[in-house]
Amino acid sequence: MSLLAIAAGALIQMSAPDPVPAAVPAPAPEPAPPDSSALLEQFTAAGGETIESMTDYYQRMTVPVTIEGEGPFRFMIDTGAQATVVTRGLSDRLGLKFLGKANVVGMASIQQVDLVELDGLEFAARTFDNLHVPLLEAQHIGADGILGLDSLQNLRVLIDFRKGTIAVDDAEALGGNRGYEIVVRARRKLGRLIIADARLDGVRTAVVIDTGAQGNLGNLALQKELRAKKLEKVRATDVHGIDIVGNLDFVDHLKIDEFQLNNLPVAFADGPAFAALDLDEKPALILGMRDLRLFDRVAIDFESRTVLFDMPRDVSGYGAGVRTRYSATRLPGS
C-alpha cells in the first residue's frame, strides 16, 4: 500500500523534572532560529487583542510573542499540549536557565528532554513568568515554540477561519457566546478539554480538540468498534521526530451535539498520548485543524469548559460536509 504523509499534533504530556545534577555540561549550540518578524503583522485592538495569524507548513495557527522584550517569535497555539515549549535554538539565543530533565509524551513516543525556566513570555496583553518549559527541535514543531495549556488556562482561544485570525483573551472580551449556534460542554483532563459524548458512526467517542494537529487520529479501540477497514497506510511525525504509522479510513458521520461532520478521514493508531490521557481503552478521537476549518469560527473556552462552533453561512457550490438544523456545508479549500 502507498505511504501518505500527514501532520501530527504535539499532544504534549510532561512529567515532573528530574533534579538538576551538580554539574551540567552546556548543550551543544544550535543555530538561532530565523528572524520571524517579517512574517508577523502588528497586533490590533478588537475587544481583546486579535492577532493576525500565519498558516505554517502544517496549517497550524501561530501568533507572535515576545520574551523579555525580545522577538517577536512565532509560537503555535496548541490546545493538545500540556506545556509551553521553546526550541533549543531559541533557548540558546535567550540564555534560558537549565532546570533538569523531563519526559515529554508525543503522539508516537516518550522522550526525555532538557527543561528550562522561561520568564517574561508576552502575548495578547499578558505576561507569564516562572514557566518550566521543555526544549524541542525546531524542525519537529514547525515554529519557534508552542503555547501550551500552562499559558492558556482561564482564557478563550478563538480561531476565526473566515478572517485567518486567532484571538486570545477572556470570554467576555471576545464577545461571549454571541454568534455561536452550538455550545458544547466538555470535561477537563490534565488541562485539556474532552468532549465525552460525541458519536462516530453511532459509537460513543471521546473527542479532543487539538489545534496542533492537522489531521484526525483515532485509537485502536475506536477502530475496533467501527470495524474500520485498512485502506491506506499513513505516516505522521511527532514532536520528537518519531514516526507513527496508522490505517486511514473514512467514517460516515461524527455527531457532536446539534451538528454532524460527514465523510471524515481518520487515521487509526495507538500511541502513548492516548494512554497519558486514559483514553487508550475506550474509543477516542483527536480532531485536528483540517475539519475544524469547516466552521467559520471555533472557540475553545478553558474557563467555562466549553467549545463553541459558528456554522458556515455560504453554502452555494459546496458539498454537504457539515449538517445541522442550521444551513451549513464544507468550506472552500478544505
C-alpha positions, -999 to +999 in steps of 0.1 A: +000+000+000+011+036-005+025+056+023+009+090+027+023+119+047+001+137+073+009+162+100+009+152+137-001+174+166+020+178+197-004+165+224+025+170+248+023+155+283+051+163+306+062+145+338+079+161+368+115+172+361+145+152+374+168+170+399+195+192+384+229+174+386+257+191+405+275+199+372+256+201+339+275+204+307+263+231+284+243+218+255+259+220+221+249+253+204+223+252+177+219+279+151+195+306+162+160+304+147+154+326+117+141+361+123+103+358+120+095+395+123+089+398+085+062+371+088+042+388+115+016+415+115+011+441+142-014+434+170-048+452+165-073+460+192-107+443+188-123+437+222-092+419+235-062+416+212-067+400+179-036+386+165-031+383+127-021+347+122+001+327+098-005+293+085+027+273+087+037+242+068+013+220+088-016+245+085-013+253+122-020+287+135+008+307+150+010+340+169+038+365+176+052+365+212+080+384+228+102+370+256+118+395+280+112+422+253+130+402+225+112+390+194+086+387+180+089+349+177+064+326+161+046+303+186+019+278+177-012+277+199-017+240+207-047+230+227-034+195+228-001+204+245+001+204+283+033+225+284+046+256+266+077+247+246+107+265+231+131+253+206+167+245+216+180+272+193+157+299+208+167+288+243+204+292+234+198+325+219+180+338+250+203+321+275+175+303+294+183+287+327+187+249+327+165+231+353+170+194+346+152+168+326+115+159+320+097+132+300+076+146+271+049+123+256+043+129+219+019+111+195+044+083+188+070+084+215+081+093+250+115+111+252+135+127+280+144+163+271+160+193+287+139+216+308+145+253+311+129+283+330+111+309+310+101+343+323+087+373+305+066+355+279+042+381+265+013+376+241-023+390+239-015+417+266-005+391+291+029+382+307+038+348+320+067+341+344+083+311+360+073+286+333+091+253+332+093+245+295+108+216+276+132+220+247+123+205+214+140+208+180+127+234+156+124+211+126+099+189+146+075+216+156+075+240+127+077+272+148+099+289+173+078+274+202+044+262+213+019+279+236+006+251+257-021+248+283+000+262+311-003+296+292-039+292+281-058+282+313-087+306+322-086+321+287-105+316+255-088+307+222-109+320+193-100+308+158-117+328+130-112+309+098-130+335+078-105+362+087-075+340+093-070+352+129-065+339+164-077+359+194-067+351+229-085+368+259-112+362+284-146+351+270-164+384+276-137+405+258-141+382+228-179+386+226-191+359+250-214+333+234-229+357+209-230+344+173-223+307+181-251+283+172-235+253+190-220+254+225-207+220+237-197+213+273-165+194+279-147+178+308-112+186+318-084+161+318-048+172+325-058+207+314-073+196+281-110+198+272-125+165+262-160+162+246-172+130+262-204+123+244-197+125+207-208+098+183-187+085+154-209+063+132-230+057+163-200+048+185-197+069+216-163+086+214-143+109+235-131+138+213-101+160+220-100+193+200-063+197+190-053+229+172-018+214+169-029+186+147-036+188+110-055+155+106-077+133+127-063+104+148-084+076+163-071+050+187-073+012+181-103+009+204-122+032+181-110+013+150-122-020+166-157-006+175-161+009+140-147-022+123-128+002+102-112-011+070-075-008+064-074+014+032-041+032+032-011+034+055-004+069+067+026+082+085+028+111+109+058+125+127+056+136+163+073+164+182+104+142+187+107+134+150+095+098+156+070+083+131+037+068+139+020+047+112-017+042+111-045+029+089-066+055+071-103+051+067-133+074+061-162+074+086-196+085+076-206+108+105-192+125+135-221+139+156-214+164+184-245+179+199-265+195+171-241+193+143-226+165+122-195+162+102-197+139+072-171+118+053-144+123+079-109+109+072-094+093+103-060+076+108-061+048+134-031+041+156-023+037+192+004+058+209+015+070+243-005+102+240-038+083+243-026+063+274-014+096+291-050+108+289-065+075+300-081+072+265-063+041+253-090+015+262-122+033+251-129+049+217-112+082+214-105+107+186-081+136+182-099+161+160-074+183+140-074+215+121-084+200+087-120+195+098-122+224+123-117+246+092-151+235+081-166+261+105-165+299+103-152+301+139-143+278+167-138+290+203-122+268+230-130+283+264-110+268+292-126+289+319-162+276+312-150+242+298-169+247+266-162+245+229-182+269+206-189+265+169-200+291+144-216+274+115-206+283+079-230+306+061-222+304+024-235+270+012-235+277-025-214+255-047-201+231-020-209+196-008-225+188+024-195+184+048-214+197+078-250+191+086-270+206+114-305+220+119-289+252+105-276+257+070-240+245+067-216+229+043-180+222+037-159+254+033-138+261+002-103+248+002-109+221+028 
